[in-house]
Amino acid sequence: MSEAESPLILVLVRDLTFSGRILAEARAAGASVKVIRDPAQVSKLDGVGGNLMIVDLNLPGAIAAAGQWRQTAGRTVVGFVSHEDAQTISQARSAGVDQVLARSRFVQILPDLLTMS
């Protein structure tokens, strides 16, 4: 699948180093990625394609933004968070985040996520 044909993956991550890591993995997988650093920008992406959003659940406002984006049929949200942050994990699941992963587990499965989208 060429980059032009690959589905767009939205990445809501403020950390520059970590988003760079995601972008590098995406390039290696041939995936098209749009990085968003501000959760308020998610609502402006209704017309933008994409069926997968990757979210840093510790980013203030990210859970609500991801939950709202997820309401469109066919969209999947995968979030990562500290495995010890039970409150954020619970809030994310309640908001409709499809997969809530510990950050370390997310890093392990990232290549698979990017090729399955």
Backbone as CSV, one residue per row, in Angstrom:
resi,resn,N_x,N_y,N_z,CA_x,CA_y,CA_z,C_x,C_y,C_z
1,MET,0.844,-1.167,0.000,0.000,0.000,0.000,0.892,1.235,0.000
2,SER,0.694,2.143,-0.918,1.511,3.351,-0.967,1.099,4.310,0.122
3,GLU,1.973,5.284,0.427,1.663,6.250,1.467,0.395,7.020,1.140
4,ALA,0.180,7.335,-0.141,-1.017,8.064,-0.536,-2.274,7.231,-0.292
5,GLU,-2.163,5.903,-0.370,-3.305,5.028,-0.165,-3.460,4.602,1.282
6,SER,-2.429,4.758,2.089,-2.498,4.279,3.456,-3.433,5.160,4.281
7,PRO,-4.126,4.550,5.228,-5.044,5.325,6.045,-4.282,6.295,6.947
8,LEU,-4.908,7.404,7.203,-4.303,8.412,8.063,-4.477,7.992,9.515
9,ILE,-3.409,8.085,10.268,-3.438,7.814,11.696,-3.232,9.141,12.404
10,LEU,-4.159,9.478,13.292,-4.029,10.697,14.075,-3.288,10.369,15.362
11,VAL,-2.342,11.207,15.708,-1.524,10.994,16.905,-1.647,12.229,17.773
12,LEU,-2.276,12.068,18.929,-2.457,13.169,19.876,-1.449,12.992,21.007
13,VAL,-0.280,13.587,20.808,0.839,13.452,21.739,1.574,14.784,21.787
14,ARG,1.814,15.302,22.974,2.536,16.567,23.096,4.050,16.358,23.151
15,ASP,4.502,15.257,23.708,5.925,14.978,23.884,6.612,14.846,22.520
16,LEU,7.521,15.764,22.219,8.194,15.784,20.910,9.030,14.534,20.663
17,THR,9.723,14.085,21.672,10.569,12.912,21.515,9.727,11.675,21.225
18,PHE,8.650,11.516,21.977,7.818,10.336,21.795,7.059,10.399,20.477
19,SER,6.573,11.565,20.095,5.877,11.669,18.804,6.863,11.409,17.665
20,GLY,8.111,11.814,17.841,9.139,11.507,16.843,9.352,10.011,16.693
21,ARG,9.287,9.317,17.798,9.435,7.857,17.759,8.262,7.225,17.005
22,ILE,7.052,7.722,17.266,5.875,7.212,16.571,5.981,7.496,15.074
23,LEU,6.412,8.713,14.732,6.564,9.074,13.316,7.582,8.184,12.616
24,ALA,8.686,7.902,13.275,9.712,7.036,12.684,9.158,5.640,12.437
25,GLU,8.424,5.107,13.397,7.806,3.780,13.217,6.780,3.818,12.087
26,ALA,6.028,4.919,11.997,5.015,5.055,10.947,5.662,5.073,9.565
27,ARG,6.743,5.820,9.431,7.449,5.857,8.146,7.919,4.460,7.755
28,ALA,8.466,3.741,8.736,8.955,2.386,8.469,7.814,1.458,8.044
29,ALA,6.618,1.718,8.567,5.458,0.884,8.233,4.714,1.390,7.004
30,GLY,5.129,2.541,6.474,4.448,3.113,5.315,3.107,3.739,5.655
31,ALA,2.928,4.114,6.912,1.662,4.697,7.361,1.707,6.216,7.278
32,SER,0.576,6.809,6.999,0.435,8.258,6.946,-0.053,8.740,8.308
33,VAL,0.652,9.710,8.887,0.373,10.158,10.251,0.205,11.665,10.303
34,LYS,-0.748,12.106,11.114,-0.909,13.526,11.420,-0.778,13.670,12.924
35,VAL,0.212,14.459,13.361,0.434,14.674,14.778,-0.323,15.925,15.213
36,ILE,-1.037,15.793,16.307,-1.774,16.894,16.909,-1.244,17.049,18.332
37,ARG,-0.924,18.242,18.713,-0.371,18.462,20.049,-1.395,19.057,21.018
38,ASP,-2.485,19.595,20.491,-3.488,20.268,21.311,-4.826,19.543,21.165
39,PRO,-5.371,18.985,22.246,-6.645,18.277,22.158,-7.779,19.124,21.569
40,ALA,-7.731,20.423,21.726,-8.770,21.299,21.182,-8.806,21.243,19.653
41,GLN,-7.716,20.860,19.023,-7.655,20.779,17.568,-8.384,19.548,17.009
42,VAL,-8.634,18.572,17.840,-9.269,17.331,17.380,-10.654,17.616,16.804
43,SER,-11.411,18.495,17.431,-12.766,18.787,16.952,-12.760,19.422,15.563
44,LYS,-11.646,19.979,15.153,-11.537,20.608,13.837,-11.164,19.606,12.747
45,LEU,-11.043,18.334,13.104,-10.593,17.315,12.163,-11.725,16.421,11.660
46,ASP,-12.961,16.844,11.821,-14.078,15.998,11.404,-13.995,15.602,9.940
47,GLY,-13.544,16.483,9.074,-13.458,16.176,7.654,-12.201,15.433,7.264
48,VAL,-11.292,15.257,8.197,-10.027,14.579,7.922,-10.257,13.078,8.041
49,GLY,-9.755,12.334,7.068,-9.888,10.883,7.107,-9.128,10.292,8.274
50,GLY,-9.198,9.036,8.381,-8.471,8.349,9.444,-9.410,7.486,10.250
51,ASN,-8.927,6.318,10.599,-9.748,5.424,11.393,-9.060,5.004,12.684
52,LEU,-7.859,5.543,12.917,-7.127,5.221,14.138,-6.559,6.499,14.743
53,MET,-6.772,6.633,16.046,-6.144,7.722,16.796,-5.322,7.104,17.923
54,ILE,-4.090,7.559,18.038,-3.198,7.173,19.124,-3.119,8.362,20.063
55,VAL,-3.342,8.122,21.362,-3.494,9.218,22.315,-2.652,9.009,23.566
56,ASP,-1.960,10.066,23.959,-1.308,10.114,25.268,-2.396,10.506,26.259
57,LEU,-2.862,9.566,27.036,-3.988,9.801,27.934,-3.656,10.725,29.102
58,ASN,-2.380,10.991,29.325,-1.986,11.925,30.377,-2.020,13.379,29.921
59,LEU,-2.234,13.601,28.651,-2.319,14.954,28.120,-3.666,15.552,28.539
60,PRO,-3.660,16.678,29.244,-4.926,17.275,29.685,-5.870,17.526,28.505
61,GLY,-7.098,17.050,28.650,-8.106,17.221,27.615,-8.118,16.124,26.561
62,ALA,-7.134,15.245,26.587,-7.012,14.220,25.548,-8.112,13.171,25.622
63,ILE,-8.514,12.780,26.810,-9.532,11.739,26.935,-10.856,12.216,26.346
64,ALA,-11.262,13.423,26.698,-12.522,13.964,26.170,-12.452,14.117,24.652
65,ALA,-11.338,14.616,24.145,-11.179,14.809,22.701,-11.220,13.476,21.967
66,ALA,-10.543,12.477,22.508,-10.524,11.153,21.882,-11.908,10.514,21.925
67,GLY,-12.611,10.666,23.038,-13.953,10.119,23.156,-14.902,10.732,22.143
68,GLN,-14.771,12.023,21.945,-15.621,12.714,20.968,-15.287,12.243,19.550
69,TRP,-14.006,12.165,19.222,-13.581,11.716,17.896,-14.059,10.286,17.640
70,ARG,-14.036,9.463,18.655,-14.386,8.038,18.572,-15.860,7.813,18.233
71,GLN,-16.700,8.805,18.454,-18.141,8.640,18.246,-18.524,8.359,16.799
72,THR,-17.666,8.680,15.861,-17.938,8.364,14.459,-17.675,6.870,14.237
73,ALA,-18.615,6.207,13.586,-18.504,4.764,13.352,-17.226,4.422,12.602
74,GLY,-16.631,3.305,12.995,-15.451,2.806,12.294,-14.132,3.355,12.809
75,ARG,-14.193,4.222,13.801,-12.954,4.790,14.340,-12.518,4.032,15.593
76,THR,-11.210,3.913,15.743,-10.624,3.227,16.884,-9.650,4.165,17.583
77,VAL,-9.687,4.150,18.908,-8.761,4.949,19.701,-7.927,4.011,20.564
78,VAL,-6.614,4.184,20.475,-5.676,3.453,21.319,-4.937,4.481,22.149
79,GLY,-5.024,4.336,23.465,-4.369,5.279,24.358,-3.301,4.613,25.190
80,PHE,-2.319,5.399,25.574,-1.279,4.876,26.459,-1.156,5.776,27.679
81,VAL,-0.774,5.160,28.786,-0.746,5.832,30.082,0.163,5.032,31.010
82,SER,0.572,5.650,32.093,1.322,4.916,33.109,0.441,3.782,33.637
83,HIS,1.003,2.603,33.768,0.220,1.460,34.240,-0.289,1.644,35.661
84,GLU,0.272,2.582,36.389,-0.134,2.833,37.774,-1.241,3.865,37.892
85,ASP,-1.632,4.497,36.799,-2.614,5.581,36.824,-4.026,5.031,36.638
86,ALA,-4.546,4.386,37.676,-5.843,3.706,37.603,-6.989,4.668,37.289
87,GLN,-6.936,5.874,37.808,-8.011,6.826,37.570,-8.100,7.201,36.082
88,THR,-6.960,7.492,35.475,-6.940,7.840,34.048,-7.378,6.652,33.194
89,ILE,-6.941,5.472,33.557,-7.348,4.261,32.828,-8.864,4.111,32.865
90,SER,-9.446,4.285,34.025,-10.899,4.174,34.175,-11.631,5.253,33.372
91,GLN,-11.145,6.487,33.436,-11.763,7.584,32.696,-11.698,7.328,31.187
92,ALA,-10.570,6.829,30.722,-10.408,6.560,29.290,-11.373,5.476,28.829
93,ARG,-11.492,4.429,29.592,-12.420,3.349,29.227,-13.859,3.860,29.218
94,SER,-14.208,4.680,30.194,-15.559,5.253,30.252,-15.836,6.172,29.068
95,ALA,-14.805,6.819,28.556,-14.956,7.748,27.428,-15.021,7.026,26.086
96,GLY,-14.773,5.724,26.084,-14.855,4.958,24.841,-13.531,4.643,24.186
97,VAL,-12.430,4.867,24.883,-11.124,4.506,24.317,-11.087,2.982,24.171
98,ASP,-10.821,2.514,22.967,-10.912,1.088,22.658,-9.850,0.245,23.355
99,GLN,-8.618,0.725,23.338,-7.523,0.010,24.005,-6.776,1.000,24.880
100,VAL,-6.623,0.640,26.142,-5.843,1.447,27.077,-4.647,0.596,27.470
101,LEU,-3.465,1.088,27.099,-2.247,0.307,27.286,-1.245,1.043,28.160
102,ALA,-0.479,0.264,28.902,0.675,0.849,29.584,1.628,1.352,28.501
103,ARG,2.314,2.427,28.792,3.209,3.024,27.790,4.220,2.001,27.261
104,SER,4.758,1.182,28.144,5.747,0.188,27.724,5.127,-0.839,26.772
105,ARG,3.904,-1.253,27.033,3.224,-2.207,26.147,2.903,-1.552,24.809
106,PHE,2.494,-0.280,24.861,2.212,0.462,23.633,3.436,0.479,22.722
107,VAL,4.593,0.756,23.284,5.832,0.797,22.493,6.086,-0.568,21.858
108,GLN,5.810,-1.639,22.581,6.032,-2.991,22.043,5.141,-3.284,20.841
109,ILE,3.881,-2.857,20.888,2.946,-3.226,19.819,2.778,-2.137,18.757
110,LEU,3.473,-1.018,18.909,3.321,0.090,17.960,3.485,-0.333,16.496
111,PRO,4.515,-1.083,16.136,4.638,-1.472,14.719,3.410,-2.237,14.218
112,ASP,2.857,-3.103,15.059,1.658,-3.845,14.662,0.453,-2.932,14.515
113,LEU,0.308,-1.979,15.410,-0.800,-1.023,15.326,-0.755,-0.260,14.013
114,LEU,0.411,0.158,13.651,0.576,0.982,12.452,0.298,0.200,11.172
115,THR,0.530,-1.081,11.182,0.278,-1.866,9.977,-1.148,-2.401,9.927
116,MET,-1.844,-2.430,11.050,-3.213,-2.915,11.084,-4.227,-1.829,10.783
117,SER,-3.840,-0.577,10.886,-4.807,0.530,10.759,-5.412,0.607,9.382
